[in-house]
Amino acid sequence: MKLNKRLLVLSEMVNQPYNVVWDCCCDHGLLGFKILDNGLIKQVNFVDVVPELIDQLSQKLIKYADQLPADSRWQTWCIDVAKISLESNVELGTHCVSSNFSISEPVVHDRDSPAHLIIISGVGGELMIDILTGMMQRYSGHNIDFLLCPVQHTYKLRLTLIDLGFKLKQEQLVIENNRGYELMLINQMYGEPLSVTGNKLWLPEVGHEAYLSKLINHYQKINKNNRDELKVERLALKDYLSLQNRLYKKK
Ligand SMILES: C[S@@+](CC[C@H](N)C(=O)[O-])C[C@H]1O[C@@H](n2cnc3c(N)ncnc32)[C@H](O)[C@@H]1O
């Protein structure tokens, strides 16, 4: 199965042996399948809120299971991501299907490595804020890695992540079909300060510069049409303009 560039880069960012990787908002499940196929991760749990999607994916996983490494395990869950339970699968209640499951020895982690990676990719930044805020009511302060790829509203999402105490482990900008995607690996316990504009994203490349110009145009339009409140949008415009001056304006 061929992955687009964004999903391929996300799969490559999964480069340490977590016990379980959660492919949340999985839709077609291509990302989780690729992660299992890479062989480093032995268990992927696929989660989507739409029953038909989870049914289709379960059938596909059963059909193509023999193409995966022999010790791969997977489960599919039809549930709102905000409600997943990392400790006990039984509590979920809406479990659909799993591979022939034999609980194997968990990977032995050193103190700092998280056992779980939660990937949330391909949904809007505002929905991601709701999902993460919901999850943090149960998992705040835990050593869990999150790999995020929001669609739009990244500035607002980053503000919320900073408020929730998340730190940055890695971030990358992927340009595909003239659109920019900000990929970030974060954790509440380990990492460096997370910035609102993604300080580590930007490279001296035409696509990166164009993505920043697009963000600026977007916030210029919003600020022009709405003069009152919208404080976040004003801050975003100011921060992106100053980034553009610093990184891309010719001296
Ligand atoms: C565009 S797809 C993203 C597919 C894939 N993750 C990607 O990055 O290409 C978005 C999926 O998110 C699912 N979704 C939206 N809100 C959700 C929620 N609260 N819990 C679980 N799934 C959700 C939708 O059903 C849809 O299948």
The ligand as an ORCA input file, in Angstrom:
! r2SCAN-3c Opt
* xyz 0 1
  C      -8.999     12.622      7.465
  S      -9.055     11.237      8.483
  C      -7.356     11.103      8.976
  C      -6.748      9.827      8.503
  C      -5.296      9.634      8.869
  N      -5.066      9.660     10.296
  C      -4.416     10.664      8.171
  O      -3.665     11.385      8.841
  O      -4.490     10.733      6.937
  C      -9.844     11.817      9.956
  C     -10.510     10.683     10.747
  O     -10.712     11.115     12.088
  C     -11.856     10.456     12.594
  N     -12.262     11.162     13.829
  C     -12.654     12.450     13.950
  N     -12.895     12.748     15.240
  C     -12.630     11.629     15.971
  C     -12.685     11.315     17.366
  N     -13.047     12.212     18.279
  N     -12.353     10.074     17.756
  C     -11.984      9.137     16.834
  N     -11.913      9.382     15.493
  C     -12.233     10.608     15.069
  C     -12.823     10.523     11.422
  O     -13.829      9.557     11.534
  C     -11.879     10.288     10.219
  O     -11.865      8.932      9.860
*
